[in-house]
């Protein structure tokens, strides 16, 4: 636009100049031609000026576009820088996670190896415990068989010892006065022969033992038929067979049979011997003698029942101890053993020549009952069940 104004001013000054200088027609024609030439040049310059203006506009537009591109480039550079930073952060995080994953895998591998080792150790320990249990069961069975095999001899020796200690006449099988059907053992009290016949299982299967004992009670008639044989007869069985016995007394009408163990021999014999202490024993009526025998029978039943219950709880306690040793966590088991080692039971000490009075036991029992009532402890309901033999 500035070029166009400049051209118009130059043209105006040229025309004025030519008007003053030209005075004739020739000059006028020449001036007109020159003016036309100048107009043509002016038109061309106008076109050129327009073209230049367009170029200027295009350049301005390009400059604006360049500025915009430059701004976008700056923004893109900043974004690129942020992306590169983010990429580097992600790369570092990826490296860290890979290392952490490797550490985790290594820890997991070690844990799996430790678990496998522990599992193998537990398997071996389980096998060892199973082997020990099998060996213990076999040892217990062998011990039971040995006990049964030696039962008759043990009963005989024990009876001889009791008779020697308490000055009672022992009668062996060979010395039994009747020629046929001689029992294993017998003793003599008040001119009466008291039969103690030892019986034990034939094998490790105890299911038929109750039936066998019942048959033996019937076979004792061969001894009871003699007048000098007391009509209360005793079958002595091993203590480890009590759990299969469900009947301990048999009243056949002509005689009574009591099932006892070796441990109850001495108290039963001492109870029978008490009869000799009565000066009027020979004057006792049949009813009085029956009362004495009934008390002795009750005592025998109570004794073997106590042995049976103690044996039941002993087996339960042993089973609980075995479970505690195998099922409790090791740290708890170690603490239990520590507390166990720290405990000590001090039962009442028995002193010679100090009699255990029945009234003292009753007084102590009453004190325990009162203590139970004060503490609101409910009565214990016994739910112990012993095995029964359907063949008995």
Secondary structure, 3 states (H helix, E strand, C coil): CHHHHHHHHHHHHHHHHHHHHCCCHHHHHHHHHHHHHHHHHHHHHHHHHHHHHHHHHHHHHHHHHHHHHHHHHHHHHHHHHHHHHHHHHHHHHHHHHHHHHHHHHHHHHHHHHHHHHHHHHHHHHHHHHHHHHHHHHHHHHHHHHHHHHCHHHHHHHHHHHHHHHCCCEEEECCCCCCCCCCCCEEEEECCEEEEEEECCCCCCCCCCHHHHHHHHHHHCHHHHCCCCECCEEEEEECHHHHHHCCCCEEECCCCEEEEEEHHHHHHHHHHHHHHHHCCCHHHCCHHHHHHHHHHHHHHHHHHHHHHHHHHHHHHHHHHHHHHHHHHCCHHHHHHHHHHHHHCCCCCCCCCCCCCCCHHHHHHHHHHHHHHHHHCCCCCCCCCCCCCCCCCC
